[in-house]
Amino acid sequence: RTYSEDKARHGGDLGWMTRGSMVGEFQDAAFALPVSTLAKPVISPIVKTKHGYHIIIVEGKK
């Protein structure tokens, strides 16, 4: 933990992610979601990985 970067300090923002850079369950859920907007928010169900539990919102794709 001494050298880890706490994503919570950045509001949970992971930045741009690519396939292969995430654990399988997280990647599968993230890439299956459409982009969320204020008018039509899309939130994942709870995703369990070896790192814990996650709720995912995709804010953009490129």
PDB file as gemmi writes it, atoms N, CA and C in Angstrom:
CRYST1    1.000    1.000    1.000  90.00  90.00  90.00 P 1                      
ATOM      1  N   ARG A   1       0.806  -1.207   0.000  1.00  0.00           N  
ATOM      2  CA  ARG A   1       0.000   0.000   0.000  1.00  0.00           C  
ATOM      3  C   ARG A   1       0.846   1.268   0.000  1.00  0.00           C  
ATOM      4  N   THR A   2       2.066   1.156   0.415  1.00  0.00           N  
ATOM      5  CA  THR A   2       2.936   2.330   0.447  1.00  0.00           C  
ATOM      6  C   THR A   2       3.057   2.971  -0.927  1.00  0.00           C  
ATOM      7  N   TYR A   3       3.122   2.159  -1.980  1.00  0.00           N  
ATOM      8  CA  TYR A   3       3.336   2.685  -3.324  1.00  0.00           C  
ATOM      9  C   TYR A   3       2.083   2.626  -4.194  1.00  0.00           C  
ATOM     10  N   SER A   4       0.952   2.270  -3.613  1.00  0.00           N  
ATOM     11  CA  SER A   4      -0.271   2.184  -4.407  1.00  0.00           C  
ATOM     12  C   SER A   4      -0.907   3.560  -4.560  1.00  0.00           C  
ATOM     13  N   GLU A   5      -1.676   3.711  -5.627  1.00  0.00           N  
ATOM     14  CA  GLU A   5      -2.396   4.958  -5.874  1.00  0.00           C  
ATOM     15  C   GLU A   5      -3.861   4.708  -5.561  1.00  0.00           C  
ATOM     16  N   ASP A   6      -4.397   5.419  -4.603  1.00  0.00           N  
ATOM     17  CA  ASP A   6      -5.769   5.234  -4.168  1.00  0.00           C  
ATOM     18  C   ASP A   6      -6.715   5.922  -5.143  1.00  0.00           C  
ATOM     19  N   LYS A   7      -7.465   5.131  -5.906  1.00  0.00           N  
ATOM     20  CA  LYS A   7      -8.393   5.686  -6.894  1.00  0.00           C  
ATOM     21  C   LYS A   7      -9.530   6.461  -6.240  1.00  0.00           C  
ATOM     22  N   ALA A   8      -9.857   6.157  -5.004  1.00  0.00           N  
ATOM     23  CA  ALA A   8     -10.929   6.879  -4.314  1.00  0.00           C  
ATOM     24  C   ALA A   8     -10.593   8.357  -4.162  1.00  0.00           C  
ATOM     25  N   ARG A   9      -9.324   8.670  -4.060  1.00  0.00           N  
ATOM     26  CA  ARG A   9      -8.916  10.079  -3.952  1.00  0.00           C  
ATOM     27  C   ARG A   9      -9.229  10.858  -5.219  1.00  0.00           C  
ATOM     28  N   HIS A  10      -9.426  10.138  -6.315  1.00  0.00           N  
ATOM     29  CA  HIS A  10      -9.751  10.759  -7.594  1.00  0.00           C  
ATOM     30  C   HIS A  10     -11.210  10.489  -7.956  1.00  0.00           C  
ATOM     31  N   GLY A  11     -12.052  10.288  -6.961  1.00  0.00           N  
ATOM     32  CA  GLY A  11     -13.466  10.025  -7.211  1.00  0.00           C  
ATOM     33  C   GLY A  11     -13.714   8.674  -7.843  1.00  0.00           C  
ATOM     34  N   GLY A  12     -12.747   7.770  -7.754  1.00  0.00           N  
ATOM     35  CA  GLY A  12     -12.896   6.441  -8.333  1.00  0.00           C  
ATOM     36  C   GLY A  12     -12.590   6.393  -9.820  1.00  0.00           C  
ATOM     37  N   ASP A  13     -12.187   7.517 -10.405  1.00  0.00           N  
ATOM     38  CA  ASP A  13     -11.895   7.584 -11.838  1.00  0.00           C  
ATOM     39  C   ASP A  13     -10.648   6.771 -12.157  1.00  0.00           C  
ATOM     40  N   LEU A  14     -10.793   5.782 -13.033  1.00  0.00           N  
ATOM     41  CA  LEU A  14      -9.668   4.937 -13.424  1.00  0.00           C  
ATOM     42  C   LEU A  14      -8.993   5.427 -14.694  1.00  0.00           C  
ATOM     43  N   GLY A  15      -9.552   6.447 -15.312  1.00  0.00           N  
ATOM     44  CA  GLY A  15      -8.996   6.928 -16.574  1.00  0.00           C  
ATOM     45  C   GLY A  15      -9.373   5.992 -17.709  1.00  0.00           C  
ATOM     46  N   TRP A  16      -8.708   6.157 -18.853  1.00  0.00           N  
ATOM     47  CA  TRP A  16      -8.979   5.300 -20.002  1.00  0.00           C  
ATOM     48  C   TRP A  16      -8.364   3.930 -19.762  1.00  0.00           C  
ATOM     49  N   MET A  17      -9.154   2.889 -19.964  1.00  0.00           N  
ATOM     50  CA  MET A  17      -8.696   1.523 -19.746  1.00  0.00           C  
ATOM     51  C   MET A  17      -8.744   0.763 -21.068  1.00  0.00           C  
ATOM     52  N   THR A  18      -7.849  -0.196 -21.239  1.00  0.00           N  
ATOM     53  CA  THR A  18      -7.831  -1.024 -22.439  1.00  0.00           C  
ATOM     54  C   THR A  18      -8.062  -2.481 -22.060  1.00  0.00           C  
ATOM     55  N   ARG A  19      -8.506  -3.252 -23.050  1.00  0.00           N  
ATOM     56  CA  ARG A  19      -8.674  -4.691 -22.801  1.00  0.00           C  
ATOM     57  C   ARG A  19      -7.329  -5.285 -22.396  1.00  0.00           C  
ATOM     58  N   GLY A  20      -7.363  -6.137 -21.401  1.00  0.00           N  
ATOM     59  CA  GLY A  20      -6.143  -6.760 -20.914  1.00  0.00           C  
ATOM     60  C   GLY A  20      -5.503  -6.019 -19.752  1.00  0.00           C  
ATOM     61  N   SER A  21      -6.006  -4.823 -19.457  1.00  0.00           N  
ATOM     62  CA  SER A  21      -5.426  -4.056 -18.346  1.00  0.00           C  
ATOM     63  C   SER A  21      -6.243  -4.197 -17.065  1.00  0.00           C  
ATOM     64  N   MET A  22      -7.333  -4.964 -17.132  1.00  0.00           N  
ATOM     65  CA  MET A  22      -8.211  -5.147 -15.974  1.00  0.00           C  
ATOM     66  C   MET A  22      -8.386  -6.637 -15.712  1.00  0.00           C  
ATOM     67  N   VAL A  23      -8.800  -6.990 -14.498  1.00  0.00           N  
ATOM     68  CA  VAL A  23      -9.108  -8.396 -14.221  1.00  0.00           C  
ATOM     69  C   VAL A  23     -10.356  -8.778 -15.013  1.00  0.00           C  
ATOM     70  N   GLY A  24     -10.477 -10.057 -15.340  1.00  0.00           N  
ATOM     71  CA  GLY A  24     -11.523 -10.558 -16.224  1.00  0.00           C  
ATOM     72  C   GLY A  24     -12.935 -10.111 -15.926  1.00  0.00           C  
ATOM     73  N   GLU A  25     -13.377 -10.274 -14.685  1.00  0.00           N  
ATOM     74  CA  GLU A  25     -14.758  -9.942 -14.331  1.00  0.00           C  
ATOM     75  C   GLU A  25     -15.026  -8.452 -14.523  1.00  0.00           C  
ATOM     76  N   PHE A  26     -14.071  -7.617 -14.117  1.00  0.00           N  
ATOM     77  CA  PHE A  26     -14.211  -6.166 -14.243  1.00  0.00           C  
ATOM     78  C   PHE A  26     -14.228  -5.783 -15.722  1.00  0.00           C  
ATOM     79  N   GLN A  27     -13.308  -6.341 -16.482  1.00  0.00           N  
ATOM     80  CA  GLN A  27     -13.225  -6.055 -17.914  1.00  0.00           C  
ATOM     81  C   GLN A  27     -14.502  -6.456 -18.635  1.00  0.00           C  
ATOM     82  N   ASP A  28     -15.005  -7.649 -18.372  1.00  0.00           N  
ATOM     83  CA  ASP A  28     -16.225  -8.122 -19.023  1.00  0.00           C  
ATOM     84  C   ASP A  28     -17.390  -7.183 -18.750  1.00  0.00           C  
ATOM     85  N   ALA A  29     -17.538  -6.766 -17.505  1.00  0.00           N  
ATOM     86  CA  ALA A  29     -18.636  -5.866 -17.137  1.00  0.00           C  
ATOM     87  C   ALA A  29     -18.450  -4.490 -17.760  1.00  0.00           C  
ATOM     88  N   ALA A  30     -17.243  -3.948 -17.701  1.00  0.00           N  
ATOM     89  CA  ALA A  30     -16.983  -2.598 -18.210  1.00  0.00           C  
ATOM     90  C   ALA A  30     -17.201  -2.510 -19.716  1.00  0.00           C  
ATOM     91  N   PHE A  31     -16.698  -3.481 -20.471  1.00  0.00           N  
ATOM     92  CA  PHE A  31     -16.822  -3.418 -21.923  1.00  0.00           C  
ATOM     93  C   PHE A  31     -18.213  -3.811 -22.410  1.00  0.00           C  
ATOM     94  N   ALA A  32     -19.039  -4.407 -21.560  1.00  0.00           N  
ATOM     95  CA  ALA A  32     -20.414  -4.733 -21.937  1.00  0.00           C  
ATOM     96  C   ALA A  32     -21.353  -3.541 -21.760  1.00  0.00           C  
ATOM     97  N   LEU A  33     -20.936  -2.557 -20.973  1.00  0.00           N  
ATOM     98  CA  LEU A  33     -21.797  -1.408 -20.684  1.00  0.00           C  
ATOM     99  C   LEU A  33     -21.746  -0.366 -21.792  1.00  0.00           C  
ATOM    100  N   PRO A  34     -22.895   0.272 -22.078  1.00  0.00           N  
ATOM    101  CA  PRO A  34     -22.869   1.425 -22.980  1.00  0.00           C  
ATOM    102  C   PRO A  34     -22.368   2.647 -22.216  1.00  0.00           C  
ATOM    103  N   VAL A  35     -22.084   3.710 -22.941  1.00  0.00           N  
ATOM    104  CA  VAL A  35     -21.662   4.958 -22.311  1.00  0.00           C  
ATOM    105  C   VAL A  35     -22.846   5.546 -21.552  1.00  0.00           C  
ATOM    106  N   SER A  36     -22.605   5.967 -20.334  1.00  0.00           N  
ATOM    107  CA  SER A  36     -23.627   6.564 -19.478  1.00  0.00           C  
ATOM    108  C   SER A  36     -23.666   8.073 -19.705  1.00  0.00           C  
ATOM    109  N   THR A  37     -24.863   8.652 -19.644  1.00  0.00           N  
ATOM    110  CA  THR A  37     -25.022  10.105 -19.748  1.00  0.00           C  
ATOM    111  C   THR A  37     -25.890  10.582 -18.595  1.00  0.00           C  
ATOM    112  N   LEU A  38     -25.927  11.885 -18.390  1.00  0.00           N  
ATOM    113  CA  LEU A  38     -26.803  12.424 -17.347  1.00  0.00           C  
ATOM    114  C   LEU A  38     -28.260  12.147 -17.676  1.00  0.00           C  
ATOM    115  N   ALA A  39     -28.616  12.225 -18.958  1.00  0.00           N  
ATOM    116  CA  ALA A  39     -29.996  11.982 -19.373  1.00  0.00           C  
ATOM    117  C   ALA A  39     -30.373  10.508 -19.268  1.00  0.00           C  
ATOM    118  N   LYS A  40     -29.388   9.627 -19.477  1.00  0.00           N  
ATOM    119  CA  LYS A  40     -29.645   8.184 -19.420  1.00  0.00           C  
ATOM    120  C   LYS A  40     -28.489   7.494 -18.697  1.00  0.00           C  
ATOM    121  N   PRO A  41     -28.485   7.564 -17.359  1.00  0.00           N  
ATOM    122  CA  PRO A  41     -27.400   6.926 -16.606  1.00  0.00           C  
ATOM    123  C   PRO A  41     -27.466   5.396 -16.703  1.00  0.00           C  
ATOM    124  N   VAL A  42     -26.314   4.781 -16.862  1.00  0.00           N  
ATOM    125  CA  VAL A  42     -26.209   3.321 -16.923  1.00  0.00           C  
ATOM    126  C   VAL A  42     -25.189   2.901 -15.874  1.00  0.00           C  
ATOM    127  N   ILE A  43     -25.630   2.117 -14.909  1.00  0.00           N  
ATOM    128  CA  ILE A  43     -24.775   1.677 -13.810  1.00  0.00           C  
ATOM    129  C   ILE A  43     -24.771   0.155 -13.791  1.00  0.00           C  
ATOM    130  N   SER A  44     -23.594  -0.422 -13.656  1.00  0.00           N  
ATOM    131  CA  SER A  44     -23.479  -1.881 -13.636  1.00  0.00           C  
ATOM    132  C   SER A  44     -24.082  -2.451 -12.358  1.00  0.00           C  
ATOM    133  N   PRO A  45     -24.443  -3.726 -12.409  1.00  0.00           N  
ATOM    134  CA  PRO A  45     -24.713  -4.409 -11.143  1.00  0.00           C  
ATOM    135  C   PRO A  45     -23.385  -4.513 -10.387  1.00  0.00           C  
ATOM    136  N   ILE A  46     -23.416  -4.945  -9.157  1.00  0.00           N  
ATOM    137  CA  ILE A  46     -22.182  -5.093  -8.377  1.00  0.00           C  
ATOM    138  C   ILE A  46     -21.313  -6.178  -9.013  1.00  0.00           C  
ATOM    139  N   VAL A  47     -20.041  -5.848  -9.226  1.00  0.00           N  
ATOM    140  CA  VAL A  47     -19.083  -6.769  -9.839  1.00  0.00           C  
ATOM    141  C   VAL A  47     -18.071  -7.173  -8.771  1.00  0.00           C  
ATOM    142  N   LYS A  48     -17.927  -8.486  -8.555  1.00  0.00           N  
ATOM    143  CA  LYS A  48     -16.970  -8.980  -7.559  1.00  0.00           C  
ATOM    144  C   LYS A  48     -15.703  -9.436  -8.273  1.00  0.00           C  
ATOM    145  N   THR A  49     -14.554  -8.935  -7.799  1.00  0.00           N  
ATOM    146  CA  THR A  49     -13.254  -9.371  -8.318  1.00  0.00           C  
ATOM    147  C   THR A  49     -12.361  -9.721  -7.134  1.00  0.00           C  
ATOM    148  N   LYS A  50     -11.141 -10.157  -7.419  1.00  0.00           N  
ATOM    149  CA  LYS A  50     -10.200 -10.464  -6.340  1.00  0.00           C  
ATOM    150  C   LYS A  50      -9.792  -9.210  -5.578  1.00  0.00           C  
ATOM    151  N   HIS A  51     -10.090  -8.036  -6.127  1.00  0.00           N  
ATOM    152  CA  HIS A  51      -9.744  -6.769  -5.477  1.00  0.00           C  
ATOM    153  C   HIS A  51     -10.878  -6.222  -4.615  1.00  0.00           C  
ATOM    154  N   GLY A  52     -12.076  -6.820  -4.726  1.00  0.00           N  
ATOM    155  CA  GLY A  52     -13.215  -6.347  -3.939  1.00  0.00           C  
ATOM    156  C   GLY A  52     -14.471  -6.266  -4.786  1.00  0.00           C  
ATOM    157  N   TYR A  53     -15.369  -5.385  -4.381  1.00  0.00           N  
ATOM    158  CA  TYR A  53     -16.644  -5.199  -5.059  1.00  0.00           C  
ATOM    159  C   TYR A  53     -16.639  -3.853  -5.767  1.00  0.00           C  
ATOM    160  N   HIS A  54     -17.230  -3.806  -6.961  1.00  0.00           N  
ATOM    161  CA  HIS A  54     -17.170  -2.608  -7.787  1.00  0.00           C  
ATOM    162  C   HIS A  54     -18.532  -2.298  -8.395  1.00  0.00           C  
ATOM    163  N   ILE A  55     -18.803  -1.026  -8.565  1.00  0.00           N  
ATOM    164  CA  ILE A  55     -19.937  -0.542  -9.345  1.00  0.00           C  
ATOM    165  C   ILE A  55     -19.311   0.289 -10.453  1.00  0.00           C  
ATOM    166  N   ILE A  56     -19.665  -0.008 -11.690  1.00  0.00           N  
ATOM    167  CA  ILE A  56     -18.991   0.599 -12.833  1.00  0.00           C  
ATOM    168  C   ILE A  56     -19.938   1.511 -13.599  1.00  0.00           C  
ATOM    169  N   ILE A  57     -19.427   2.679 -13.961  1.00  0.00           N  
ATOM    170  CA  ILE A  57     -20.115   3.606 -14.858  1.00  0.00           C  
ATOM    171  C   ILE A  57     -19.115   3.953 -15.955  1.00  0.00           C  
ATOM    172  N   VAL A  58     -19.489   3.732 -17.207  1.00  0.00           N  
ATOM    173  CA  VAL A  58     -18.615   4.064 -18.332  1.00  0.00           C  
ATOM    174  C   VAL A  58     -18.981   5.469 -18.797  1.00  0.00           C  
ATOM    175  N   GLU A  59     -18.026   6.386 -18.694  1.00  0.00           N  
ATOM    176  CA  GLU A  59     -18.283   7.783 -19.052  1.00  0.00           C  
ATOM    177  C   GLU A  59     -17.884   8.116 -20.481  1.00  0.00           C  
ATOM    178  N   GLY A  60     -17.160   7.235 -21.139  1.00  0.00           N  
ATOM    179  CA  GLY A  60     -16.766   7.483 -22.519  1.00  0.00           C  
ATOM    180  C   GLY A  60     -16.006   6.305 -23.086  1.00  0.00           C  
ATOM    181  N   LYS A  61     -15.970   6.238 -24.405  1.00  0.00           N  
ATOM    182  CA  LYS A  61     -15.198   5.205 -25.108  1.00  0.00           C  
ATOM    183  C   LYS A  61     -14.472   5.882 -26.255  1.00  0.00           C  
ATOM    184  N   LYS A  62     -13.260   5.395 -26.516  1.00  0.00           N  
ATOM    185  CA  LYS A  62     -12.528   5.906 -27.684  1.00  0.00           C  
ATOM    186  C   LYS A  62     -11.726   4.807 -28.317  1.00  0.00           C  
TER     187      LYS A  62                                                      
END                                                                             
